[in-house]
Amino acid sequence: MTRMLSDKATVQQSAEYVFNFLSDFNNFQRLMPEQVTNWESTTTECSFTIAGMATLGMKLTEKTPNSIVRAVRNGNAPFDFTLTCQIEARGNGADVQLIFDADLNPMLKMMAERPLTNFLNMLVNKLKELQ
């Protein structure tokens, strides 16, 4: 299993706000960079294409109030993965880090690790813009 971590980001919203936002996949589209196309979502599932990479689908599997939101592969993604959103209350805001655990073969790891880590960092940086 390959683990990729985003940078930690401090969001100027409460841990409860961030948790509620991340607990609904319909909100994730606001975080997506322009390289993401074919976005489809419900509150508990989503699918999208990352330009030059793959189509990924996810479904929510675990929600621990104000601290963890976890999703797993759903649909035709080319590998198994888990996305964990860790939220930690910090004063009036929250620290957030995304953790992506993927079952990548060595060749896919070499090709995908850097773009996926960059993608995670884009998402977490967009979280800092939440109003």
MDTraj code that builds the backbone (N, CA, C; nanometers):
import mdtraj as md
import numpy as np

residues = "MET THR ARG MET LEU SER ASP LYS ALA THR VAL GLN GLN SER ALA GLU TYR VAL PHE ASN PHE LEU SER ASP PHE ASN ASN PHE GLN ARG LEU MET PRO GLU GLN VAL THR ASN TRP GLU SER THR THR THR GLU CYS SER PHE THR ILE ALA GLY MET ALA THR LEU GLY MET LYS LEU THR GLU LYS THR PRO ASN SER ILE VAL ARG ALA VAL ARG ASN GLY ASN ALA PRO PHE ASP PHE THR LEU THR CYS GLN ILE GLU ALA ARG GLY ASN GLY ALA ASP VAL GLN LEU ILE PHE ASP ALA ASP LEU ASN PRO MET LEU LYS MET MET ALA GLU ARG PRO LEU THR ASN PHE LEU ASN MET LEU VAL ASN LYS LEU LYS GLU LEU GLN".split()
xyz = np.array([
    [0.0854, -0.1181, 0.0000],
    [0.0000, 0.0000, 0.0000],
    [0.0893, 0.1236, 0.0000],
    [0.0607, 0.2152, -0.0889],
    [0.1342, 0.3412, -0.0986],
    [0.0551, 0.4490, -0.0275],
    [0.1203, 0.5242, 0.0598],
    [0.0535, 0.6323, 0.1331],
    [0.1059, 0.7660, 0.0828],
    [0.0117, 0.8540, 0.0483],
    [0.0446, 0.9893, 0.0070],
    [-0.0265, 1.0856, 0.1011],
    [0.0464, 1.1852, 0.1471],
    [-0.0082, 1.2826, 0.2417],
    [-0.0101, 1.4203, 0.1778],
    [-0.1194, 1.4930, 0.1997],
    [-0.1214, 1.6330, 0.1596],
    [-0.0470, 1.7130, 0.2656],
    [-0.0193, 1.8374, 0.2330],
    [0.0276, 1.9298, 0.3354],
    [-0.0870, 1.9478, 0.4350],
    [-0.0544, 1.9909, 0.5571],
    [-0.1599, 2.0286, 0.6515],
    [-0.2012, 2.1711, 0.6194],
    [-0.3305, 2.1946, 0.6236],
    [-0.3822, 2.3281, 0.5969],
    [-0.4660, 2.3736, 0.7151],
    [-0.4528, 2.4994, 0.7511],
    [-0.5372, 2.5561, 0.8552],
    [-0.6519, 2.6287, 0.7873],
    [-0.7717, 2.5840, 0.8185],
    [-0.8937, 2.6398, 0.7606],
    [-0.9566, 2.7312, 0.8649],
    [-0.9968, 2.8500, 0.8238],
    [-1.0557, 2.9461, 0.9172],
    [-1.2050, 2.9216, 0.9353],
    [-1.2378, 2.7960, 0.9563],
    [-1.3745, 2.7540, 0.9868],
    [-1.3644, 2.6502, 1.0978],
    [-1.4730, 2.6284, 1.1701],
    [-1.4716, 2.5321, 1.2798],
    [-1.4535, 2.3903, 1.2267],
    [-1.4059, 2.3019, 1.3132],
    [-1.3926, 2.1608, 1.2767],
    [-1.5289, 2.1044, 1.2367],
    [-1.6345, 2.1476, 1.3032],
    [-1.7691, 2.1009, 1.2694],
    [-1.8078, 2.1445, 1.1283],
    [-1.7791, 2.2692, 1.0918],
    [-1.8102, 2.3192, 0.9581],
    [-1.7352, 2.2389, 0.8523],
    [-1.6038, 2.2193, 0.8735],
    [-1.5218, 2.1453, 0.7778],
    [-1.5717, 2.0017, 0.7659],
    [-1.6030, 1.9390, 0.8795],
    [-1.6548, 1.8022, 0.8790],
    [-1.7837, 1.7940, 0.7978],
    [-1.8773, 1.8852, 0.8231],
    [-2.0049, 1.8837, 0.7497],
    [-1.9831, 1.9065, 0.6005],
    [-1.8918, 1.9954, 0.5653],
    [-1.8606, 2.0218, 0.4248],
    [-1.8061, 1.8960, 0.3577],
    [-1.7080, 1.8309, 0.4209],
    [-1.6439, 1.7132, 0.3616],
    [-1.7315, 1.5878, 0.3672],
    [-1.8369, 1.5903, 0.4467],
    [-1.9267, 1.4748, 0.4591],
    [-2.0295, 1.4678, 0.3472],
    [-2.0274, 1.5640, 0.2563],
    [-2.1216, 1.5688, 0.1438],
    [-2.0412, 1.5844, 0.0144],
    [-2.0377, 1.4790, -0.0667],
    [-1.9585, 1.4838, -0.1902],
    [-2.0058, 1.5915, -0.2871],
    [-2.1299, 1.6382, -0.2750],
    [-2.1733, 1.7475, -0.3613],
    [-2.0884, 1.8722, -0.3393],
    [-2.0309, 1.8879, -0.2199],
    [-1.9451, 2.0033, -0.1899],
    [-1.8061, 1.9910, -0.2512],
    [-1.7602, 1.8685, -0.2756],
    [-1.6237, 1.8469, -0.3240],
    [-1.5984, 1.9136, -0.4588],
    [-1.7002, 1.9299, -0.5398],
    [-1.6797, 1.9914, -0.6708],
    [-1.6211, 2.1314, -0.6567],
    [-1.6534, 2.2016, -0.5483],
    [-1.5981, 2.3357, -0.5243],
    [-1.4477, 2.3318, -0.5008],
    [-1.3941, 2.2151, -0.4642],
    [-1.2512, 2.2016, -0.4360],
    [-1.1705, 2.1598, -0.5585],
    [-1.2378, 2.1097, -0.6593],
    [-1.1700, 2.0474, -0.7718],
    [-1.1009, 2.1491, -0.8621],
    [-0.9768, 2.1182, -0.9029],
    [-0.9061, 2.2044, -0.9978],
    [-0.9605, 2.1837, -1.1389],
    [-0.9163, 2.2671, -1.2317],
    [-0.9677, 2.2612, -1.3685],
    [-0.9324, 2.1313, -1.4401],
    [-0.8318, 2.0564, -1.3912],
    [-0.7945, 1.9291, -1.4538],
    [-0.9001, 1.8207, -1.4312],
    [-0.9968, 1.8472, -1.3450],
    [-1.1017, 1.7491, -1.3152],
    [-1.2217, 1.7755, -1.4057],
    [-1.2647, 1.6696, -1.4757],
    [-1.3801, 1.6800, -1.5636],
    [-1.4784, 1.5673, -1.5311],
    [-1.5915, 1.5706, -1.5949],
    [-1.6944, 1.4660, -1.5811],
    [-1.7359, 1.4438, -1.4360],
    [-1.7471, 1.5516, -1.3597],
    [-1.7850, 1.5412, -1.2191],
    [-1.9306, 1.4976, -1.2057],
    [-1.9541, 1.3967, -1.1242],
    [-2.0889, 1.3525, -1.0882],
    [-2.0878, 1.3204, -0.9404],
    [-2.1938, 1.3603, -0.8683],
    [-2.1946, 1.3322, -0.7249],
    [-2.3350, 1.3237, -0.6678],
    [-2.3425, 1.2516, -0.5571],
    [-2.4559, 1.2527, -0.4659],
    [-2.3954, 1.2922, -0.3316],
    [-2.4717, 1.2867, -0.2265],
    [-2.4142, 1.3200, -0.0963],
    [-2.3103, 1.2174, -0.0531],
    [-2.3234, 1.0911, -0.0968],
    [-2.2354, 0.9845, -0.0467],
    [-2.1425, 0.9236, -0.1511],
    [-2.1577, 0.9585, -0.2798],
    [-2.0737, 0.9013, -0.3844],
    [-2.0364, 1.0082, -0.4866],
    [-1.9198, 0.9890, -0.5507],
    [-1.8819, 1.0782, -0.6596],
    [-1.7951, 1.0024, -0.7585],
    [-1.7863, 1.0579, -0.8791],
    [-1.6928, 1.0069, -0.9793],
    [-1.6472, 1.1258, -1.0622],
    [-1.5236, 1.1159, -1.1118],
    [-1.4646, 1.2248, -1.1883],
    [-1.3431, 1.1730, -1.2622],
    [-1.2990, 1.2505, -1.3596],
    [-1.1807, 1.2173, -1.4374],
    [-1.0751, 1.3224, -1.4108],
    [-0.9525, 1.2770, -1.3830],
    [-0.8386, 1.3675, -1.3700],
    [-0.7655, 1.3625, -1.5036],
    [-0.7552, 1.4776, -1.5690],
    [-0.6932, 1.4849, -1.7020],
    [-0.5558, 1.4190, -1.7014],
    [-0.5336, 1.3330, -1.7991],
    [-0.4052, 1.2666, -1.8130],
    [-0.3835, 1.1515, -1.7172],
    [-0.4833, 1.1211, -1.6360],
    [-0.4662, 1.0126, -1.5395],
    [-0.5782, 0.9101, -1.5554],
    [-0.6762, 0.9165, -1.4663],
    [-0.7764, 0.8110, -1.4631],
    [-0.9104, 0.8666, -1.4184],
    [-1.0135, 0.7847, -1.4360],
    [-1.1436, 0.8138, -1.3791],
    [-1.1495, 0.7458, -1.2431],
    [-1.1874, 0.8226, -1.1430],
    [-1.1961, 0.7707, -1.0069],
    [-1.3372, 0.7860, -0.9548],
    [-1.3792, 0.6903, -0.8752],
    [-1.5069, 0.6972, -0.8065],
    [-1.4841, 0.6695, -0.6594],
    [-1.5611, 0.7371, -0.5741],
    [-1.5475, 0.7184, -0.4302],
    [-1.6845, 0.7118, -0.3655],
    [-1.6887, 0.6436, -0.2512],
    [-1.8097, 0.6457, -0.1686],
    [-1.7679, 0.6607, -0.0234],
    [-1.8472, 0.7373, 0.0507],
    [-1.8186, 0.7586, 0.1921],
    [-1.8435, 0.6307, 0.2697],
    [-1.7510, 0.5969, 0.3603],
    [-1.7659, 0.4744, 0.4389],
    [-1.7572, 0.4984, 0.5882],
    [-1.7000, 0.6118, 0.6281],
    [-1.6835, 0.6366, 0.7711],
    [-1.6867, 0.7861, 0.7969],
    [-1.7596, 0.8235, 0.9007],
    [-1.7630, 0.9627, 0.9430],
    [-1.7591, 0.9654, 1.0962],
    [-1.6520, 1.0204, 1.1503],
    [-1.6405, 1.0411, 1.2941],
    [-1.6564, 1.1909, 1.3157],
    [-1.7642, 1.2325, 1.3821],
    [-1.7958, 1.3751, 1.3906],
    [-1.6756, 1.4639, 1.4238],
    [-1.6591, 1.5634, 1.3380],
    [-1.5611, 1.6702, 1.3534],
    [-1.4154, 1.6247, 1.3519],
    [-1.3875, 1.4992, 1.3084],
    [-1.2478, 1.4567, 1.3060],
    [-1.2068, 1.3726, 1.1850],
    [-1.2919, 1.2819, 1.1363],
    [-1.2542, 1.1922, 1.0260],
    [-1.3685, 1.1807, 0.9254],
    [-1.3338, 1.1897, 0.7981],
    [-1.4237, 1.1525, 0.6887],
    [-1.3413, 1.0594, 0.5997],
    [-1.3948, 0.9393, 0.5759],
    [-1.3192, 0.8407, 0.4971],
    [-1.4046, 0.7920, 0.3804],
    [-1.3378, 0.7801, 0.2654],
    [-1.4031, 0.7295, 0.1444],
    [-1.3155, 0.6215, 0.0834],
    [-1.3789, 0.5301, 0.0122],
    [-1.3067, 0.4222, -0.0557],
    [-1.3436, 0.4213, -0.2035],
    [-1.2662, 0.3467, -0.2771],
    [-1.2890, 0.3294, -0.4205],
    [-1.4313, 0.2821, -0.4451],
    [-1.4876, 0.3342, -0.5525],
    [-1.6198, 0.2925, -0.5953],
    [-1.6198, 0.2960, -0.7477],
    [-1.6646, 0.1885, -0.8105],
    [-1.6703, 0.1877, -0.9557],
    [-1.5439, 0.1343, -1.0192],
    [-1.5092, 0.1918, -1.1347],
    [-1.4045, 0.1352, -1.2193],
    [-1.2666, 0.1969, -1.2013],
    [-1.2334, 0.2481, -1.0871],
    [-1.0983, 0.3023, -1.0666],
    [-0.9968, 0.1918, -1.0933],
    [-0.8805, 0.2278, -1.1485],
    [-0.7828, 0.1257, -1.1867],
    [-0.7060, 0.0636, -1.0694],
    [-0.7345, 0.1075, -0.9463],
    [-0.6675, 0.0522, -0.8281],
    [-0.7548, 0.0778, -0.7056],
    [-0.7341, -0.0022, -0.6015],
    [-0.8054, 0.0186, -0.4755],
    [-0.7412, 0.1339, -0.4001],
    [-0.8238, 0.2133, -0.3313],
    [-0.7703, 0.3231, -0.2520],
    [-0.8667, 0.3637, -0.1424],
    [-0.8113, 0.4348, -0.0461],
    [-0.8881, 0.4962, 0.0620],
    [-0.8416, 0.6406, 0.0738],
    [-0.9366, 0.7322, 0.0840],
    [-0.9064, 0.8723, 0.1085],
    [-0.9570, 0.9065, 0.2478],
    [-0.8667, 0.9507, 0.3344],
    [-0.9024, 0.9889, 0.4701],
    [-0.8803, 1.1387, 0.4863],
    [-0.9821, 1.2070, 0.5330],
    [-0.9725, 1.3492, 0.5632],
    [-0.9649, 1.3616, 0.7151],
    [-0.8502, 1.4034, 0.7666],
    [-0.8319, 1.4211, 0.9104],
    [-0.8536, 1.5677, 0.9448],
    [-0.9382, 1.5910, 1.0443],
    [-0.9735, 1.7258, 1.0860],
    [-0.9404, 1.7380, 1.2343],
    [-0.8710, 1.8459, 1.2698],
    [-0.8355, 1.8683, 1.4095],
    [-0.8685, 2.0128, 1.4446],
    [-0.9528, 2.0302, 1.5470],
    [-0.9884, 2.1653, 1.5902],
    [-0.8629, 2.2398, 1.6335],
    [-0.8534, 2.3662, 1.5914],
    [-0.7371, 2.4497, 1.6254],
    [-0.7888, 2.5907, 1.6502],
    [-0.8133, 2.6257, 1.7771],
    [-0.8686, 2.7578, 1.8093],
    [-1.0040, 2.7748, 1.7429],
    [-1.0194, 2.8833, 1.6656],
    [-1.1447, 2.9083, 1.5933],
    [-1.1486, 2.8373, 1.4587],
    [-1.0407, 2.7705, 1.4222],
    [-1.0320, 2.7045, 1.2927],
    [-1.0091, 2.5555, 1.3061],
    [-0.9566, 2.4973, 1.1996],
    [-0.9305, 2.3532, 1.1978],
    [-0.8106, 2.3249, 1.1090],
    [-0.7287, 2.2307, 1.1521],
    [-0.6209, 2.1798, 1.0676],
    [-0.6748, 2.0592, 0.9921],
    [-0.6453, 2.0532, 0.8636],
    [-0.6947, 1.9454, 0.7785],
    [-0.5780, 1.8847, 0.7019],
    [-0.5761, 1.7517, 0.6952],
    [-0.4778, 1.6813, 0.6131],
    [-0.5503, 1.5676, 0.5422],
    [-0.5168, 1.5481, 0.4154],
    [-0.5724, 1.4398, 0.3358],
    [-0.4694, 1.3283, 0.3259],
    [-0.5153, 1.2059, 0.3451],
    [-0.4283, 1.0880, 0.3389],
    [-0.4874, 0.9938, 0.2350],
    [-0.4058, 0.9591, 0.1369],
    [-0.4495, 0.8737, 0.0271],
    [-0.3677, 0.7460, 0.0320],
    [-0.4324, 0.6342, 0.0634],
    [-0.3687, 0.5027, 0.0646],
    [-0.4149, 0.4278, -0.0594],
    [-0.3200, 0.3876, -0.1440],
    [-0.3546, 0.3251, -0.2713],
    [-0.2743, 0.1980, -0.2935],
    [-0.3393, 0.1016, -0.3536],
    [-0.2752, -0.0247, -0.3891],
    [-0.2197, -0.0108, -0.5307],
    [-0.0979, 0.0438, -0.5399],
    [-0.0365, 0.0716, -0.6696],
    [0.0779, -0.0256, -0.6962],
    [0.0829, -0.0786, -0.8180],
    [0.1993, -0.1587, -0.8539],
    [0.3176, -0.0631, -0.8718],
    [0.4421, -0.1135, -0.8734],
    [0.5584, -0.0247, -0.8800],
    [0.5574, 0.0716, -0.9986],
    [0.5137, 0.0267, -1.1140],
    [0.5108, 0.1137, -1.2317],
    [0.4077, 0.2256, -1.2138],
    [0.2881, 0.1896, -1.1686],
    [0.1835, 0.2893, -1.1474],
    [0.2235, 0.3865, -1.0365],
    [0.2876, 0.3348, -0.9325],
    [0.3345, 0.4218, -0.8244],
    [0.4306, 0.5268, -0.8791],
    [0.5245, 0.4847, -0.9612],
    [0.6226, 0.5762, -1.0170],
    [0.5545, 0.6856, -1.1010],
    [0.4516, 0.6473, -1.1760],
    [0.3837, 0.7423, -1.2635],
    [0.2846, 0.8318, -1.1885],
    [0.2178, 0.7784, -1.0858],
    [0.1037, 0.8477, -1.0263],
    [0.1322, 0.9175, -0.8938],
    [0.2378, 0.8803, -0.8249],
    [0.2582, 0.9327, -0.6892],
    [0.2679, 1.0853, -0.6852],
    [0.3506, 1.1433, -0.7704],
    [0.3670, 1.2886, -0.7686],
    [0.2384, 1.3611, -0.8105],
    [0.1734, 1.3225, -0.9227],
    [0.0489, 1.3919, -0.9590],
    [-0.0611, 1.3769, -0.8546],
    [-0.0710, 1.2601, -0.7927],
    [-0.1739, 1.2415, -0.6897],
    [-0.1444, 1.3256, -0.5654],
    [-0.0191, 1.3329, -0.5257],
    [0.0178, 1.4171, -0.4114],
    [-0.0104, 1.5638, -0.4425],
    [0.0218, 1.6081, -0.5628],
    [-0.0093, 1.7456, -0.6043],
    [-0.1595, 1.7703, -0.6021],
    [-0.2371, 1.6715, -0.6469],
    [-0.3825, 1.6812, -0.6474],
    [-0.4346, 1.6967, -0.5041],
    [-0.3839, 1.6157, -0.4115],
    [-0.4249, 1.6263, -0.2705],
    [-0.3931, 1.7650, -0.2158],
    [-0.2760, 1.8178, -0.2485],
    [-0.2386, 1.9507, -0.2014],
    [-0.3290, 2.0591, -0.2599],
    [-0.3689, 2.0434, -0.3852],
    [-0.4629, 2.1394, -0.4444],
    [-0.5950, 2.1378, -0.3678],
    [-0.6441, 2.0182, -0.3350],
    [-0.7711, 2.0076, -0.2631],
    [-0.7631, 2.0733, -0.1258],
    [-0.6579, 2.0411, -0.0518],
    [-0.6460, 2.0938, 0.0831],
    [-0.6247, 2.2449, 0.0810],
    [-0.5552, 2.2959, -0.0188],
    [-0.5373, 2.4416, -0.0299],
    [-0.6682, 2.5109, -0.0647],
    [-0.7524, 2.4472, -0.1438],
    [-0.8848, 2.5035, -0.1748],
    [-0.9725, 2.5084, -0.0499],
    [-0.9523, 2.4117, 0.0413],
    [-1.0288, 2.4121, 0.1672],
    [-1.0029, 2.5406, 0.2463],
    [-0.8828, 2.5940, 0.2361],
    [-0.8497, 2.7166, 0.3101],
    [-0.9341, 2.8349, 0.2642],
    [-0.9943, 2.8247, 0.1457],
    [-1.0746, 2.9342, 0.0913],
    [-1.2219, 2.9269, 0.1316],
    [-1.2585, 2.8254, 0.2108],
    [-1.3994, 2.8097, 0.2489],
    [-1.4508, 2.9320, 0.3226],
    [-1.5682, 2.9759, 0.2831],
    [-1.6340, 3.0891, 0.3496],
    [-1.7565, 3.0426, 0.4235],
])
top = md.Topology()
chain = top.add_chain()
for i, resn in enumerate(residues, 1):
    res = top.add_residue(resn, chain, resSeq=i)
    for name in ("N", "CA", "C"):
        top.add_atom(name, md.element.get_by_symbol(name[0]), res)
traj = md.Trajectory(xyz[None], top)
